[in-house]
Amino acid sequence: MDEPLVLVGGRGPADDELGEPGRRVPVDQEADGLVHREAYHQVPPKVEYSLTDYGRTLEVALRPLGDWGHANMARIEATHP
């Protein structure tokens, strides 16, 4: 994740929603030091999230999981329409 995740607008308190029901921003990951949150005081509100150096260390563990998901996407989609 080289580019920050940019959130513009927002419906919930403390910018805790991405606009999709059930999908929350990385509040716990920020507290754990995995992501950096940059809030811009503007209208509409804007928040950027990016991985910290510490957060990037997880790529070694998560890359194989992502590769497995991509390799098995057809089966996953077939069983979970």
C-alpha positions, 0 to 999 in steps of 0.5 A: 500500500504505497498510496494512502487510503483517502476518505472524503466526507463521512457519515459516522462520528470520528470518521469511523465509517467508509460509507459502506455498511459494516466496514470500519476504518483502521482505528485499532490498527492506528492505536497499534502503530500499524497505520498513520492517520492524517486528518484534514480540517476541510469541507467535506472532511478528509482523512488519509490512512497510510501504513507505517514502517511497522505496518509494512512489516506485515506484508511478509506474512500477509502476501502469501494469504493474498496470493492464495486468495487470488489463486482461489478466487473462482472457488471462493466466489462460487461458494459465496455468491 
